[in-house]
Amino acid sequence: MTDTNGFELSITRIIDAPREIVYRAWTERLPEWFAPKPWTTKVIEQDFRAGGRSAVVMTGPNGETSEGDGVFLEVTPNERIAFTDAFKAGWVPQGPFMVGVCTFEDAEDGKTRYTVTARHWTEDAMKKHREMGFEAGWGQVASQLAEIAEEMAR
């Protein structure tokens, strides 16, 4: 068990695909699932290694955009991906909002237990993330990821 400050939001899905396939869907097909539809995601850079840059631009149906720029903290293939927006590439500090942790665990019958957790520095940041629609938005993208992984597993 990880000791945290308690300012976490989390989503878990059982995905009907082996974790190696779920991990491949996460890393290889990110533009297809990363933003809740009808939003789209453009990958600027995804350097899947500790210290590597993670940069995307999400675009909404009315042309609105949301940029995400951060770094990967840990990338353990088929097991765990951790990232943060506390830094830009090159360890340039920026206003932190969260640390994201994605885990891929074996579940029964060859399925994967996929959990994504957003850890926040403050209770206010966590509440803001919840009010922004964490459960609905991150739940939808977890379902979109599941759909792609299950298709890949067929």
N, C-alpha and C positions, 0 to 999 in steps of 0.2 A: 504494500500500500504506500502511496506517495503522500508525504506530508505537504499540504497546501494551505493557503490562507483562507480557503473556503469560498473564494470569489470565482466559482466555476459554473459554467453552463455546459451541458453535455447531451449528445444524441447517440444512440446505439441502434444499429440495424443488423439483423441476421440476413446475410446475402447468400443466395443459393449458387455459390461458386467458390472454388478453392481460393485461399488467401493470396496465392501467387498471381492469380488472374485478377483479383480485386486490386492488388497493388499495381499491376500493369495497367488496368483501367484508370487508376488514380494518376499514374505518372505519364502514361502515353496518350490518354484521351481527355485530359483536363479541360480543354476548351468546350467539350461537349456536355459537361456536367457541373462545372464549378460555380456557375451563377444560376439562381432560380429562373426558369423560363417564365416569361419571354426574354429575359435579359440574356445577353451573349457575353462571352469571354474571349478576349484577345490576349494570347500569351506574348509578353515582351521577352521574358527570360525565365527559365526554370532550370537552375543549376543544382541538380539533386545531390548535394553533398553538404556536410557541415560547413557553414560559412558561405555557401553558395547563394546567389541572388534568387529571389522569388518575386517576379514582377508581372502583374496582369492589369488589364483595363477592362472593366465590365461596363457594358452599354445597355441602357434601358430602352424600352419600346418607343419612348419619346425623345431619344437622343441624349438623355442624361448619362453622365459617366461617373464611375467610381474607380479610382486607381488604388491598387494594392501594391506596395513596394516594401519588401522586407528581406529577411535572410532565413535560411534553413539552419536550425540548431543541431538537428540529428536526422540522419536518413539511414535507417537500417532496413534494407530491402525485405519485403514481405512481412515486416513486423511493426515498424514505427516510423512516422515522419513527424518532426516537431519544427515549428517555424515561429517567427515573431515579426512584428512590425516596429519593434523598439529600435531597430537599426535598418539603415539602407545598406546596400552593398559597400564593402570596404569598411564595415563597422562604423559608419557615420550615424551618430545618434539622431533619433527623431522622437517626437512625442509618442510614447508607448500606449497601446490600447490593450494588447493581449498577447498571449502565447497560445498557439494552436498545437494540439497533440492529437495525432491520428494513430490508432492502433488497429492491427489486423491480427485476429486470433482465430485459431481453429475452433469450429463449432461442430455439433453433431452432423453426421451424414455428409461430410465433405464441404460443409458450409463455412462461412466466415462471419465472425462477430466483429463488425466494424464499429469502432467508437471514435467520435471526434469530440474533443473537449476544448473549450476556450477558457483559459485562465487569465484573470484580470488582476491588475495591481491594486485596484480599489473597489469597494462595494459600489460606488457611484458608476464606475466604468462598466461593471457587470450589469447593473440596473439599466444603464443606457443601451447596452447590447441587447438585453432582453426586450426593451421597449422598441428597438429597431426591428424586432421580429426574428430574433435568433432561432426560436423553436421552429417557426414556420419555414423560414428561409434555409437554415442549415438542415432541417428535416427534409425539405424538398430536394436539396442538392444531394443528400445521402441517398434518397430514393432514386434520383437520376443516375448516380454512380452505380447503384445496385442494378438498375435496368441494363446499363452498358456491360457490367461485369457478367451478369447472367446471360446476356446475349453472346458474349465472348466465350462463355463456358459451354455453350451448346455444340 
